Amino acid sequence: MASPRATQQKQPAEAWRIMRWRSRHWAHREQLAEGVALTMLRIPAGSFEMGAPETEAESTERERPVHRVTLGEFLLGQTPITQAQWRAVAEWERLDHEPVDRWPEYLDADPIAKLTKLERFRGDLRPVVKVNWYDAQEFCQRLALRTGKNYALPSEAQWEYACRAGTTKPFHFGATISTKLANYDGSELYGDGEK
């Protein structure tokens, strides 16, 4: 699918920028630091069949029963949180108007620094690694306090709905996966995939 052509409203760099496509909002961008932004894409409201049928390759009983889920419109990060985005938010200092009792005291700006065996995963545009659910909650809380907007981890239903992108197959690109389509160990087969 072709990318929509966006026009941006002129606003200060630190304000939310609303991108429009044919007069409909399709994304919001929050400037986190100099040269570091968080883009949230609009996922339209809709319904889908959540879960996996018994006929789906490598599916398990905990993915059943398949059931209909209806979701309202929501925003989802364009990418997983990158190391640069994580570092920018972790380095924020609490502002005077932000409540002391609700401001997360500590977020490690470089969670993989002490783990030299993970050095190959380092990179500003790579996903943040070695953070747990509590760290992610604090990241969201800092964003919410700073911007006045709600931030949360996506629910399982939101995640699956967005990933399926209107399809009914296990992957948005079809019934199987290959190393040409995803970064994974191609020596293990999924469904009718090629080794």
Residue pairs with C-beta under 8 A, 6 or more apart in sequence:
4 21
4 22
4 26
5 21
6 19
6 20
6 21
6 26
6 27
7 19
7 20
8 17
8 18
8 19
9 17
9 18
9 20
11 17
13 31
14 31
15 31
16 28
16 29
16 30
16 147
16 149
17 28
17 29
17 31
18 25
18 27
18 28
19 25
19 26
19 27
19 28
19 29
20 26
25 42
26 41
26 42
27 39
27 40
27 41
27 42
27 78
28 39
28 40
28 42
28 75
29 37
29 38
29 39
29 40
30 37
30 38
30 40
30 143
30 147
30 149
31 37
32 38
32 85
32 88
32 89
33 84
33 88
33 91
36 84
36 85
36 88
38 77
38 81
38 85
38 143
39 77
39 78
39 79
40 75
40 76
40 77
40 78
41 75
41 76
41 77
41 78
42 73
42 74
42 75
43 71
43 73
43 74
43 75
43 76
43 158
43 161
43 162
44 73
45 70
45 71
45 72
45 73
46 70
46 71
46 161
46 166
47 68
47 69
47 70
47 71
48 68
48 69
48 160
48 161
48 164
48 166
49 66
49 67
49 68
49 69
49 168
50 66
50 67
50 68
50 69
50 157
50 160
50 161
51 63
51 64
51 65
51 66
51 67
52 59
52 60
52 63
52 64
52 66
52 170
53 59
53 64
53 66
54 64
56 63
56 170
57 170
57 175
57 176
57 190
57 191
57 192
58 190
58 191
59 170
69 157
69 161
71 157
71 158
71 161
74 154
74 158
76 154
76 158
76 162
79 127
80 127
80 128
81 127
81 128
81 139
82 124
82 125
82 126
82 127
82 128
83 110
83 112
83 122
83 123
83 124
83 125
83 126
83 127
83 128
83 129
84 124
84 125
85 128
86 107
86 109
86 111
86 128
86 131
86 139
87 109
87 110
89 107
89 139
89 142
89 143
90 107
90 108
90 109
90 139
91 109
92 142
92 146
94 100
94 103
95 146
98 145
98 146
99 145
102 141
102 145
103 141
103 142
103 145
104 138
104 141
104 142
107 135
107 138
107 139
107 142
108 131
108 135
111 128
111 129
111 130
111 131
111 135
112 118
112 119
112 121
112 122
112 129
112 130
115 130
118 129
118 130
121 129
131 139
133 153
136 153
137 153
140 151
140 152
140 153
141 151
143 149
143 151
144 150
144 151
154 162
163 172
164 172
165 172
169 175
170 176
170 191
171 177
171 181
173 181
175 191
175 192
176 190
176 191
176 192
176 193
177 184
177 190
177 191
177 193
178 186
178 193
178 194
179 186
186 193
186 194
186 195
187 195
189 195
